[in-house]
Amino acid sequence: MSDTLQTNLERATGYLERFKASPIGHFINGQFTLGQDGTAYDNMTPTDNTSLGRVIAGSVSDVDAACEAAESAAEAWADMPGAQRRALLHKFADELERRADEIALVESMDCGQPIRFMKQAAVRGAANFRFFADKAAEAQNGLALHQAEHTNYTIREPIGPVGIITPWNTPFMLSTWKIAPALAAGCTVVHKPAELTPLSAYILAEIAEKVLPAGVWNMVNGFGESVGKRLTEHPAIKAVALVGESATGSHIMRQGAATLKRMHFELGGKNPVIVFDDADFDRALDAVVFMLYSLNGQRCTSSSRLLIQNGIKEKFIAALEARVANLRVGHSLDPNTEVGPLVATEHFNKVISYFDIAKEDGAKTAVGGYRITEPTGEYSADGNYVCPTLFTEASNSMRIAQEEIFGPVLTAIGFETEEEAIAIANDTIYGLAGYIWTENTGRAMRMGRKVKAGMLWVNSENNRNLPSPFGGMKMSGIGRDGGDWSFDFYMETKNVCVAHGTHRVPTLGK
């Protein structure tokens, strides 16, 4: 079957029918439940702001039940041999791949991300599970440290039940990215999905029901001020992993302080892409467009600040304007769509508010800068559609250069020297990612040391490598995901010192 908007809509309607038929609730101790004392709300699709169905917002009682289930299941799951956990997680990945079409279409309707990007969501999610599954058997392994009369060795043990809070921008992939290493490490999970995008999390819970022991994976829908707050405060939860806004991270840290929870935060960014005069012009242009306007500009690693060296600034901006103006805005299920609707009306209003802010600050709106009220394609004017936007003649002191807009909005800033580029790149509260385009190897190495970000790519867009550390500096986060860095968070390291029986034991009181 060829993918067209119409065929995708027909298949999506079939998958979404069950969510409209009855409210979705929670998954606690191996069972689906509507919970206790919860209130229902409409789950709106950003394509036209109609309801995809009702969702039960969880209560404190629901969170307590989920945390207690995770705590009860923790010992048996931790004690299960890593090889057995590996087999179960591979089975989980098999189910993800089997339901790939459903996951892509449901996710695209739920969050507004174009289907061209969501088609690989299940494949990437399955890859996350398979990667960490293969590491489960060795996750507890440590080091042997020899002395003359003692031998020390280390053991890694799962920290216990963990709370995982995931965002709305790419909810399915980011859920698997967080939950897979937690399960592989031997931790049980209480998952709070974003209230705006609950559907793919529900599908994940359906797979967990089929594959995992009861209580190992629990999921509670709802809002941060109730479900999120109780999850971060609950004494059974030993660690909290969050993907979200920096302000949310600060709030959660305060909530978890009383129980001294371990925290892992992947937060906001205002990431620079730095293009020097000697860059490969065409490849750099492709990367700049892709890393901002893909995924509707709603990704933490998007390069939302373009720092362009003055020698090629005029030529590069002209080429960039043409590319941005040519981006195809449309329904998220249209395979031709490059930029879809923004996730929710509230966020949509936040993004378009920066159009006036840019004018007030004195930037030039080179492309876009308006909401789309009369779409020309097969999509609704009632959806959250915005014209891809490019601001030029900006300075780094402007709000559009300092604040995370989280939409298809790029701010271009000129620079003269390498030192100036570094100063501009670092002049922000964030430090998640950065991108450097230059053919000068020495300059690339210098920039790699000087740009304050947790991740840097040289002459590349965001390349995903599961064993590599992923995380930010400054207000962009705490901790690292990927490979053994994930296990460092989800596991405790214990040292055992064994005497050889030859050393002199000090004596007192003889």
C-alpha positions, 0 to 999 in steps of 0.5 A: 500500500502506497502512503498517501494522506488519505490512506494514512488517515484511514489506517490511523482512524482504525487504530484510534477508534479504540481510544475514542470508544472508552477512556484510557487510564493507567497500567498498575501492577500488570492491570489496566485501570481507570484508577481512583478519584481521577477526572477525565480530559480530552486528548486533542490532536494538533491537526485540527484540535478535535478530540482523539478520546478521553484520558483519566488524569491520575490521583495521588492514590493512583501514584501510590498504588503504582509506586507500591507495585514497583516496590513489591516487584523490585527484588524479584526483577533485580534478582532475575539473571541478566540473561533472562531480562535480556530475553524479555527485552528482546521480546519487547522489541519484537512487539514494537516492530510488529506494531510499527505502523500503529505506533507511527500513525498514532504518534503522528496524530497525537503529537503532530510530528510529520509521519516521515519522521515517525515512520522510524519511531518503532524501529528506533525504539526497538533498537533502544531495547535491543541495545540495552537488552544485550548489556543486561547480562553484564550490567552488574559487572565492576572492577577488580582492584588488587593490593598486596594483602587485600583485593577490592572488587566492585559490584553494580546493583539496581538502585530500585524503583525509578520514576520516569517522566517523558515529554510530548515532542517525541514521546514514544522514542524518548520513553524507550530511551529512558525505560529500556536501560532502567529495565536492563539494569534491573530497576522497576519503573513508574512512568508518567507520560506527558499529559498532551501525548498519552497514546503511545505510552498506552501502547507501550503499557499494552506490550508490557502487559504481554511481556513483563512480570506484573509490577515491573512496568507501571504507568500513570497518566495525569498532570505534573502538579498532581501525578508528577509531584507525588511521583517525585516525592514518593519514598519508594522511588529512588531516582527520577529521570526527566526529559522536559523544560529546565524550569520543570527540572528545578521544580522536581529537584526541590520536590525530591529533596526531602527523600534525597532522590537521585536525579537525571535531567535532560532539559532545554537548549538554545543550541548554536550551529556555527558555520565558518567561511571554510565550511562545506557550503551545501552540506552545512546548509542542509544540516542547518535546515534539517536540525531546526525545521525537522520535528517541527523545531520541537526537539531539545537538540535543535540548532535554533541559533545560527552563527554565520561567519561574515565572509559567507553570511550574505550568500548563506542567508540568501540560500537559507531564505529560499530553503525555509520558504520552500518547506512544505507545511501540512497535515502530520499524516501527509508523507509530503509534509516537512513541518506539521502542526505544533503539539497544542494550542498553548504551546502554539500561542507561545511560539507565535508570541515570539514573532512580535518579540522579534520585531520589538527587539529589532530583528528582521523577519526574513521568512515567515513570522505568522500563523497559517489561518488559510491553509492551501493543502489538505489540512485544517485551518483549525490546526496549530500550523505556523509558517517556518520562520527565519529571523536575521540581523539579530544579536545574541542579547535578543530574547529570540536568541536567549529563550527556548522557543521550541518551534520552527523558528531560527535566529541568525547572528553574524560573527567575525572571528573564532573568538567571537563565535565562542563568546556568542555560543557560550552566552546563554544559560543553556549548554546541551548541544552545538554544531561546528562546520569548518574544514580546519581540523585545528579550529574544530578541536579548539572549538570542541574544547571551548564551546560549553555544551555536553555534546558537539558535532563537527561537520554533521547534523545530530548523529545518534550513537547509542554507546555515546554519552548524551546530556547537557551542561549548565541549565540543560541538564544533569547526568548522561544517557547512553551505554554504561552512562545510563547504568551509572544512573540506574545502578549503585556501585558497591565496593567489597574488600576481601583480606588475604589473611596476611595483614596485621590487624591492629590491636587495642586493649590487650 
